[in-house]
Amino acid sequence: MHTLAGDLFRKMLPDSKIAAKFSVAEIRSTYFMKFEVTVHTKRMLVNRVKGSSPFVVMFNESLDKSNQQEKQMDIHV
């Protein structure tokens, strides 16, 4: 079973036997992104902002480009 994450790992690590056999259920990769990668990225951002001089936060909340009428919010620090 090929997944997006597995395809990515195979491209990143073409010589890896582990990456060649890697597979994960779609629900697990969604969970991983939502509760692991997102939390880690947020923590890194907060730590960098806390240790910096004054900063500005800008955001753009608009409809996505695919015209799906779904909102997204881009934040720039």
Number of C-alpha atoms within 10 A of each C-alpha: 8 13 14 12 16 18 15 12 18 18 13 11 13 12 10 13 10 12 18 16 12 16 17 13 11 13 9 10 17 11 11 13 13 12 11 12 12 12 13 12 11 11 11 11 12 10 11 11 13 10 8 8 7 7 9 7 7 9 10 10 10 12 13 12 10 7 8 8 10 10 11 12 11 9 10 9 9
